[in-house]
Amino acid sequence: MTTKPAIKFPINTTVRFTVAYLRNTGQFMGRAGHDRWQVVDCQCSLCALGGFVAVNETAYRYGDEGPDASPWRHIAEGNLQAVKGTVRS
């Protein structure tokens, strides 16, 4: 029996990249450090696996997405932290 993974960030939570992620990817001084997103409800296969959350930004499209492709950008939970404030993406 498989169970759905625990949700680290509930729907409508405002999130941003962690400082560690920004520093490790060289984005600490750029625009990415100021981006904020809101977690949205997504029923795609990636969200069902756990470890990723969908945010309110349109996903990049490359043309090889499957039939259940989500319209939302997905980010690994470990690279995000919950914050207070408004969404600025």
Secondary structure, 3 states (H helix, E strand, C coil): CCCCCCCCCCCCCEEEECHHHHHHCCCCCCHHHHCCEEECCCCCHHHHHCCEEEEEEECCCCCCCCCCCCCEEEEEHHHEEECCCCCCC
